[in-house]
């Protein structure tokens, strides 16, 4: 009974959010999202203040267990080929990131040299 009521309330909130998104402009939406993020941050801060160490450790353990369970479920469902492919993609993405980082550094060095040359020409 309680679960169905919570489910209905969640559906109502979702519907209201979708309707509001259709009505509001980008600027209004940005302001609302900013306010909502502040409200959520305040709730987390208040929860952390209200929780004593024992409750906090229980909550953190539960969250860690959830993450571990998610990882275990993924590992169980993933075939060795899929795992190998996922790791290969991760390595490729990391090498792309590394290359971009190096390019940015060389671009910054190039800009710095040009700026030094301009400064020397001005004098």
MOHUCOR-V317773 format. One record per helix or strand. SS is the DSSP state (H for helix, E for strand). FROM is the first residue (numbers start at 0). TO is the last residue. If there is no record, write none. Layout:
# MOHUCOR-V317773
SS;FROM;TO + SS;FROM;TO
This chain:
# MOHUCOR-V317773
H;1;22 + H;25;49 + H;52;76 + H;79;121
